[in-house]
């Protein structure tokens, strides 16, 4: 402890944990990594789950939806739950529920039980991410908080990248059940370490002693609003969005409940969500940026393997290798950015990150095509994510600027909630854009492939002659020629749709770049302190 801290009266001395902060950081990061990994590891296993449990591929997507719904409900109220039950107790309960439900998912006898256990798993996992971040914020001194968030950022950014590849490898070589069962030894070990190492800071005991009332109305609005929103985002494209009465109903329920939640919580004396914190411009902007970061991260994470597998014929493992280079770059960038936050204002690092991201998305519009090589695709993926390493840590730090210590749990809960909702919005947005823009470009290209077009007729005639030389009869050769041209039109239409979507992401990143300069100055290395002047 520093001499300055010893000079303070006992009641004002900063709290210091009994164990090494880095040991504590690694333990809670491991718990968060396990949970974030489970948000994406099951994606590639859905066809195997559907076949094993006798359901359709469409029905199998509820394995993801059930997890995301319960997870999204718990995330924003995790700060309130930590104060109500004690943060260590709440963290351990979440870890125990997550681990137990993982075992049950792996041993499930039917699809119905799997959905129930996945919902339990999502609820348990909902408290792990924000509590891990809040524990790090309180455990490390302000000047090292950037490095701590870099450690946490590795779990939040890298885990979704390796999840599909790891899930595919386990499912192909063993069984889809093992993607859940592997959580048991990790969860059990982490639970023991949390019990041994983690302790609640004194301010949490004071808040708990003050008493917290249960806000039934707020919880009801939250559960209905966020639950409906998550199902809407997950099933919207599949059900043709507002062409479906089901999706329209969900949109109305979600809008009414979430607006009512904000109004109710604003005037509540004991809110489960601290909506009045949004009066702080930095907190509001940081949440908006974290929401956008979730969109960017998961949009490109979905788009690249989808493009490579559907249009270029890559296997899941090969597409995963293309993503691995970007994950490695992000992994290496995080500690460097953590060091930079102690020397450079957060808003300048954030601006640089958004600029890199905008450039990366713009480059994608110029380089992505049907002839792209494995090497070029790998470098393109690196260009798409290099900016993310410069965003996660400083945006998280910016959210804490000007915030009192006792709000750490609430800040962590909302920041993680916004990133997770952003990831759902990003996934829905890109799949919808690609589908709709593919239809548009196909209609345009088809208009040029008419029998009256001499160039089109020459193409058909040339292709027909090639197929005849390969041994086909003239009628079959001509039919094959038309089919090959149509396939080429579909592939070109889809490629143009990907280019359009990358343009949207580039513009969104550019807007966030401008917003970065409106953030408040912070004292580098000063945690949540606002710079004077």
N, C-alpha and C positions, 0 to 999 in steps of 0.2 A: 504493500500500500504506500502511496506517495506521502511525503511530509505534509503536503497541503491537506490531504484527507485526514491525517492524524491530528492536525490542528483544529479540525472542526469539532463542535460538540457532538456527542454520541448520537443524538437523534437526527443530526444533519449529515453524518458521515455516509458516504456512498456505500451501498451494499456490495459486498464482494463474495462470490460463491466459494465454497470450501474446496472444490476441486478445480483442476486446470480448465479454463474456459474452452480450450481447443478440444479436450477430451469430451466435454459436454456437447460442444458443437458437432463433433463427429457422430455422437450417439443419436442426437435428435435429427441430424441430417439423414442418417441411415433410415430412421423411421419414416421421414418424409419421402425419401427416395423410393422406398418400398411401396408407398401409397401412390405416388405419381406414376410409377412404373405400371401399376395395375389399371390406370385409366386408359392405357393404350396396348397393353400386352395381349389382351383378349381379342383385339380386332381381327387378326388374321386367323384366329381359331374358330370363328363363328361357323363356317361351313362344316367343320368337324363336329362342333357341338350340336348343330342342327341334325346331322346324320346320326349321331350317337343317341340323341334323346328323342328322335322322331318328330321334329318340327320343321317348318319351312325356313328357308334362308331369311325371308322377311321377318318372321317371328323371332328368329335368333338375335336380331338387332336389339331386342328388349333386354338382352344381357348387358348391353352397354347403357341403354337408357335408364334402367332401374338403378344402376350404380350412380349415374350422373345426377339423377333427380335427388336422391337422398343426400348425396355429397353436396350438391348445391344448396340444399336447405340448411345443412349444419354449418357450412362455411361462414356465412355472415353473422351468425349468432354465437360463434365459438368464443369470442371475447366475453360475451355475457355469461356463457356457461363456465368459463374459466374463473370468473369472479364469484359466481354462485357456488361452485363446488370445490374451488381450489384448482390452480392450473396443473400442478403435478398430478393430482387425483384425476382430473379430467383427461389429461394426456395419457395416463396409464389406462384409463377406462376405454378410450378410443383405440389404443394399441391392442388391448385385450379383445375388444369386439372385432376389430379388423382381422386379427390373427385367427380367432375362433371361427369367424364366418368364412375365412379363406379355406380352412379345413373342411367346413361343411359344403362349400362350393365344389371342392375337389371330390367329395364323397357323395354328392347329391344323387338321389335315385331317379329324379324326374325333372323336367323343365320347369314346372311350377315352383318346386322347392329351390331350384337354382336362382330364379328371379328373386325369391324371398331372401335367400342368403346373400345375393349380390346387393340388394337394397340395404341389408344389415352392414355389409362390407363398406358400402359407400358412406353410410352414416358414421361408422367408426373412422373411416379415412378422412372424413370432412374436418375433423379436429386436428389431424396430425400436421398438415402443412402450416396453418397459421400459428399453431402453438409452438412448432419448431422454430419458426421465424421470431415469434415473440420471446421465446426463451433465449435465443441468440442476442436479441436486442437488449435484453436485461443483463445477460451474462458478461458480455464484452463491454469494455469501456468505450466511450464515444469515439475515441481516435482509432479504434480497431473494428468499429462496427461495419465499415465497408468490407473488410476482409471476411468478417463473419457472414455477411450477406452474400459474398462471393461463394462461400462454401455452400450456403443454402441454394444459391442460384444454380449451382451445378446439378443439384437434384431436380430443380424445377424445369430446367431447360434440356439437360442431357437425357434424363430418364425417358421422356416421351419419344426421343429419337431412337433409342435402342430397344424400346418396348416391342414394337412390331417385329423386328428382326429376331429378338430373343424368343418372343412368343411363337414365331413361325418355326424356329429351330427346335424348340421343346416339343411342340405339337407334332412336327413331322417325324422326329426321332423317338419320341416316347408316347405321350398322350396329352390331350388338352387338359386333363385333370391336373397335371403337374404344374401348369402355369399358376394354379392356385395353391397347391400343396407346398411349393417351394417357400411360401411365405411363413410356414410354421416354424422352422428352426431360426430364421432371421428374426421373426416377431418375438419368439420366446427369449432369445438372447437379448434383444433390444429392451424388452420389458424388464428383465433383470437389471440391466445397466441403468435404465431410467430410475428404477426404484432405489438403486444404490447412489446415483450421482446427482440427480436433479432435486432441487429444493425451491420453494416459492420465496420470492423476495418479500421483505416486510410490508410493502405497500399493498400487496394482495391480501394479506391478513387483515389489514385495516379496512379495506374495502369490503371484505367478506363479513367482518364484524359489524359493519354499518347496516347490513341486511339488504337483501335484494328481493323485490316482489316479482312474482311470476306474471308475465304479461301474456295472458291467454289470447287476447284479441290480436296482438302483434304477431304471435307465433302462428295463429290461424291464417292471417293475411299472407305471411311469409311462405308458409308451406304450400298454400294453394297457388299463390302468384308465381313463385320460383319453380314449383313442380310443373305447373302448366307451361311456363316458358321453356323449360328444359325439354319437355316432351315435344312441344311445338318445333323447337330448333332441330331436334333429332329426327322427327318424322315428317317435317314439312315438305321437303323435296320428294320424298317417297309418296306422299299423298297429294301432290300437286298444289301445295300451299292453300291459298284461299279458294281454290276450286273444291276443297273438301269442307263439309260442314263441321267435321271433327276439329280440323285445324282452326277454322274460324272461331269456333266456340272456345278453344284453348286461348286464342289471341285475346278475345274479349275478357275471359276470366283472368288471364294474366295481367292485362292492362288495368282492369278495375282493382284487382287485389294489390298490385304493386303501388299504384297511385294512392290507394287508401292506406297502405302500410306507411308510406312516407309521411302522409298527413298525420296519421295516428302517432307515429314515433316522434315526430317533430314536437308535439305538444305533451307527450307522455313524460311523467316525472321519473319513471324507471324504464327507459327504452331498452329493448333487446338489441337494437341496432342504433348506433350513435349517428343518426342522420344529420344532426346539427354540426358535426365535424366538417361537413361539406361547405360550411361557411368559410373555412380556411381555403384560400385559392390554391395553395400548393397541394393540399390534400385532394381537392377536387381534380386538379390537373393531373396529379400523379395517378389517381384511379382511372381517369380517362386514358392516360398513356398506357397503363398496365392492361386495360381492356383492349386497346389497340395492339399492344404487344402480343397478347394472347391470340388475336386475329391473325397477325403476321406469322407468328411461330407455327401455328397449327395449319394455316392456309398452305404455306409452302411445304409443310410436313406431309400434308395430304396430296398436294398437287404433283410433286416430283415422282414419288413411287407410282402414283396413278398413271401419269403420262408414260413412264418407262415400261410399266407392265401392260397397259392396254394398247398402246400404240407402237411400242418397240419390241414387245415380246419378252421383256426381262422377267426372270423369276423373282419371287419375293426376296430370296437371299441376295441376289445380285443387285436389286433395287436398294436393299438395306446397306450394301457396301457403298453405293453412291452417297447415301446419307451419312455414312460413318465419318467421312472427311470433314463435313461441316460440324458434326458433333465433337470431333477432336479439336478443331479450331476454337469452338466455343469453350470447351473444357480448359484450354490453355489461356484463353483471353480472360476468363473470370478472375483468377488471382491477380493478374496485371491490373485489371480495372479496380479491383479491391484496393490495391496500393495507390492507384491514381486518385481515388476519392479522398485520400488524406492530403493531397497536394493541389488538386484542381476542383473548382466549384462543380457541384453535381450537374447544374444546368448546362454547362459547356460540354461535359462528357455525354449527357443525354442528347444534345444537339448533334454531336459528332456521330453518335450511334444511329440516330434517325437519318442523317445524311448518308451514311454507309448503306443503310437498309434501302433507302430510296434509290441509290445508285445500283445496288444489287438487283432490285426488282426491275429497274429500267434495262439493265444489261440482259436480264432474262427475256425481255420482250424482243431483244435483238438476236439472241443466240439460240433460243429453243426452236428446234425443227426436227423433222423426221430422219435427218441424217446425222444427228448429234452422236458423237462417240462416247464410250464409257468414261474416258479421261475428261472430255469436255463437260460432260454432265456432272462429274465429280467436282470439277473446278467451279462450275456454275452454282452448284449447291453451296460451296464455300462462300461464294460472293453473296448468296442470298442470306446467309446467317451470320456473317462476320460482324454486322452491326448489332446483332442481338446481345453479343457478349458485352457491349458497351452500354446497354440499356437496362438490363434487369437490376443490377446492383444500385446504380445511381437513382433510378426511378423509385426504388424501395426506400432509399435514404431520403429522397425529396419528400416522400409521404410523411416522414417523421419530423420534418422541419417545423419548429414552433409547437410541437405536440408535447403535452406533459407526460411524464413517465407512466402514470396510471392508465393512459390511453393506449399503451403498446399493444395490448391484446386486441382491442377493437380495431386499431389500424391494421394489424397483421391479418385479421379475419376478413376485412373488407377488401384489402389489396389482393389477397389470394382469391377471393370470390370473383372480383372483377376480371382477373386473369383467366379463371376457369370458364366464366360465362363468355369471355372473349374468344376462347378456344372453340366453344360450341358454336358461337356466331360465325367464326371464321370457317369452320368445317362446312356449315350449312350454306354459307355465302358462296364459297368457291364451287361446291358441287352444283348449286343452282345456276351460277353464272356460266360454268362450263357447259351445262346441259342446254341452257337457253341460247347462249351465243353460238353453240354448235348448230342448233336448229336454224338460227339466222344465217350463218355463213353457208350452211348447206343449201338453203333456199336460193342464196345469191349465186353460188357456184353452179347449181343445177340449172339455173336460168341460162347459163352459157353453154350447157351441154344438151343442145337440141339437135334434132335431125337436120335442121336447116343450116346448122353451123358447119362450114367446110372443114375447119380445123378439128372439130369433134368427130366428123365422119372419117377424116383421114386417120385419126387416132384409133377408131374402132376397126377400120380396115387393116391397119398395120398390126394391131393386136390379134385380129382374127387370123391373119396369115401366119403369125408366129405360133399360134396354138394349132393350126392345121399342120405346120411342119413338125410339131411335137407328136403328131399321130391322131389328133382329134378329127371327127367328121366336121364338115363346114357348118351345119346348124349348131352343134355343140360348141365349136370354136367361137362362133359369133356370140352365143349366149355367155360363154366364159369371158369374152372380151367386154361385154356390157357390165358383167358382174365385177370385173377387175377395175373398170373405170369408176363404178359406183363406190367400191371400197376405197379407192384413192380419194374420191371426193369426200367421203366420210372422214378419212384420216386428216386431210387438209383442213376440213371444217373444224375438227376437234383441236388441231394445232393452233388455228387462228383464235379459237375460244380461249385456250390457255394463254396466248399472248395478250388478249383483251383483259383477262383476269389479273395478269401480272401488272398491266397498266394501272388497274384500280388500286392494287397494293402499293405501287410506286407513288401515286398521287396521295394516298392516305399517309404514307411515311413522310412525304414532303410537308403536308399540313402539320404533322406532329413536330417536324423540325422547326417550323416557325413558332409553334406554341412553346417550345422549349425555352425561348429567350424571355418569356413572360414569367417564368418561375422566379421565386425569391432567391436572392443570394444566400448561400450558406457558408459557414466558416469551415473550410476543408479540414477534416479530422475532428470536427467538433460535434459529430452526431447530429442532433436535431436543433442545433443553435443557428439562429439567423444572423447573418453578417450585418454589421452596422455600416451604413454609408454606401 
